[in-house]
């Protein structure tokens, strides 16, 4: 079997070969901590050693937390998965869809398929494009109407979600898998039904019960000072430099204390130990320190394959996800032999744009969190090696 020394060696290899400032990782099985260690430094200048106080940009590892908010509302009877979204957000009643004609031009037609709640969790909505379509052009028009980038302007998440239907979808709901706005719209439903902002709902239902006191959307005292430097790698030379922007926005502009946009997809800050509490709860059937956070049967939904053969193929082709599919807001393993891995069927997890990664195996009650801050890294190189060693640690 693998040992903690093997994991130490692998993480040290990442640090040295990839010239990262610092990284950290923890592994739990049940309530037992199998591993926790910190390597390198929080900053590029190598002056602040990595420690449990180090904070990281969660980016898309925000999605599993948002998904859990939605599943909490589902198990409370707030909605059904086959309910039309328009029952909760009337703005989604008369949606439009972009249609490409044979001559290469575009039309906009009435959508023939209602958008359902399940489409939001499973990323089967098409509000994202870079192809000159009405969907693509509509995004620019929407941002202009709202006042600019969500991370720099002064509008809320729910305001954006209610404005989104002014854009025609790129395809009918359910027709394709597309990593995009699905969970954001779902979170808007949670906000509308609960009467709470997403951040408040997360705090009341997840962060406070799990004592995740260093997790949230916006900087609190001391958080910015403990935030790890983010780096970016030159694809041609491999050289690592400090990252100062993402998708056109200044890095961390979304976290300023006066910001109001609470992203459901990429907005949280956290620490290794805080996020591990969340994963540990998932691995232990929805309980933490003897307190039930969410129903055991509801959590089992995260191990279900929710894509059709066609859309699963689209998901697999979107990244190094062979043998996996998309469930209710997470990647889930459906065929370990195709994935060429030592995980259990139903193991699930996700990663963030800066390389952080989480994995939960309900069968083994195994969970882990890996933290680094390299923008758009090679997921296959890092995460698949980590998965192999973590599963080798399982008792």
Secondary structure, DSSP 8 states (H G I E B T S, - for coil): ---HHHHHHHHHHHHHHTT-SEEEEEEEETTEEEEEEEEEBSSTTS-SB--TT-EEE-GGGHHHHHHHHHHHHHHTTS--TTSBGGGT-GGGSS-EEEEE-TTS-EEEEE-SS--BHHHHHTT-------SSSHHHHHHHHHHHHHTS-TTTSS--HHHHHHHGGGS-BSS-TTSS--SSSHHHHHHHHHHHHHSS-HHHHHIIIIITTTT-TT-BSS--TTTGGGB---EEE-TTT--EEE--EETTEETTGGG-TT-----TTT--EEEHHHHHHHHHHHHTTTEETTEE-S-HHHHGGGGS--S-HHHHHHHHTTTT-TTEEE-SSSEEES-HHHHTSS--TT-EEEE-TTS-EEEEETTTTEEEEEE--EET--HHHHHHHHHHHHHHH--
